[in-house]
């Protein structure tokens, strides 16, 4: 939970925890332990590197629902706009231009929202 909070921020995690129901509680436990406790907490990659990889994978697989959340997390991980455009260029070459194009649209919109806040 500490890593999840460090990356996503207390406000996001508090909202997710408050929205948790008995139905999705096992899933929330799974992602907290598996993604955040096991993978994101490993020492080899920095949080910045994991952030870049995560966004490239989300875009490359077409899992756009979590792109904005992970762009917002870059405020905590240190991944820069330059890092993300480089990652999206890789997505375009290896996974397809339409996926990178859609992710870039979300990234731009999210940064605009972050800068406006």
Wavefront OBJ file of the C-alpha trace (Angstrom):
o trace
v 0.000 0.000 0.000
v 2.920 2.333 0.693
v 4.196 1.989 -2.876
v 0.708 2.396 -4.322
v 0.287 5.604 -2.322
v 3.773 6.857 -3.264
v 3.038 6.421 -6.974
v -0.660 7.241 -7.294
v -1.003 9.614 -4.364
v -3.123 9.455 -1.245
v -6.160 11.108 -2.856
v -6.414 8.484 -5.599
v -5.870 5.553 -3.260
v -8.325 6.960 -0.707
v -10.987 7.261 -3.441
v -10.309 3.698 -4.594
v -10.463 2.375 -1.049
v -13.683 4.276 -0.320
v -15.284 2.852 -3.485
v -14.264 -0.712 -2.617
v -17.137 -3.144 -2.101
v -17.239 -6.756 -0.942
v -17.486 -7.695 -4.640
v -14.208 -6.072 -5.728
v -12.305 -6.277 -2.438
v -10.429 -9.451 -3.522
v -9.387 -7.701 -6.752
v -8.230 -4.583 -4.890
v -6.184 -6.770 -2.539
v -4.717 -8.631 -5.519
v -3.556 -5.474 -7.321
v -2.236 -3.899 -4.122
v -0.206 -6.994 -3.264
v 0.691 -8.133 -6.776
v 1.221 -4.978 -8.790
v 2.237 -2.537 -6.078
v 3.721 -4.866 -3.459
v 5.550 -7.302 -5.717
v 6.321 -5.558 -9.007
v 6.379 -1.801 -8.360
v 8.349 -2.351 -5.126
v 11.201 -4.248 -6.771
v 14.555 -2.439 -6.537
v 16.025 -2.757 -10.056
v 13.894 -0.189 -11.917
v 13.311 3.253 -10.487
v 9.739 4.470 -10.134
v 10.429 6.739 -13.123
v 11.462 3.763 -15.259
v 8.465 1.706 -14.128
v 6.193 4.625 -14.932
v 7.565 4.872 -18.490
v 7.325 1.120 -19.038
v 3.803 0.993 -17.610
v 2.542 3.758 -19.876
v 4.145 2.162 -22.934
v 2.570 -1.192 -22.083
v -0.855 0.300 -21.424
v -0.750 2.147 -24.752
v 0.750 -0.764 -26.672
v -1.917 -3.152 -25.446
v -4.688 -0.615 -26.011
v -5.588 -0.438 -22.305
v -6.363 3.269 -22.446
v -8.594 3.442 -19.347
v -5.573 3.644 -17.029
v -3.361 5.923 -19.128
v -4.565 9.165 -17.522
v -4.130 7.740 -14.018
v -0.527 6.791 -14.774
v 0.189 10.145 -16.432
v -0.994 11.851 -13.239
v 1.327 9.512 -11.310
v 4.331 10.931 -13.190
v 4.124 13.883 -10.783
v 5.236 11.368 -8.132
v 7.506 9.127 -10.211
v 9.587 11.742 -11.999
v 8.794 10.576 -15.534
v 8.802 13.621 -17.807
v 6.831 14.669 -20.857
v 9.957 13.921 -22.882
v 10.104 10.413 -21.418
v 6.499 9.800 -22.397
v 6.798 11.002 -25.979
v 9.853 8.768 -26.421
v 7.860 5.853 -25.018
v 4.969 6.620 -27.376
v 7.339 6.657 -30.349
v 8.348 3.135 -29.352
v 4.687 2.196 -29.060
v 4.065 3.556 -32.557
v 6.890 1.508 -34.064
v 6.341 -1.742 -32.203
v 2.592 -1.750 -31.490
v 1.023 0.582 -34.018
v 0.513 4.230 -34.801
v -3.214 4.266 -33.894
v -2.484 3.047 -30.353
v 0.285 5.593 -29.851
v -1.866 8.338 -31.370
v -4.754 7.606 -29.009
v -2.464 7.415 -25.987
v -0.818 10.720 -26.948
v -4.261 12.326 -27.102
v -4.980 11.112 -23.548
v -1.532 12.142 -22.308
v -1.890 15.658 -23.741
v -5.361 16.050 -22.256
v -4.182 14.798 -18.857
v -1.178 17.121 -18.777
v -3.460 20.042 -19.712
v -5.747 19.149 -16.801
v -2.782 18.807 -14.446
v -1.328 22.162 -15.503
v -4.727 23.829 -15.153
v -5.210 22.569 -11.609
l 1 2 3 4 5 6 7 8 9 10 11 12 13 14 15 16 17 18 19 20 21 22 23 24 25 26 27 28 29 30 31 32 33 34 35 36 37 38 39 40 41 42 43 44 45 46 47 48 49 50 51 52 53 54 55 56 57 58 59 60 61 62 63 64 65 66 67 68 69 70 71 72 73 74 75 76 77 78 79 80 81 82 83 84 85 86 87 88 89 90 91 92 93 94 95 96 97 98 99 100 101 102 103 104 105 106 107 108 109 110 111 112 113 114 115 116 117
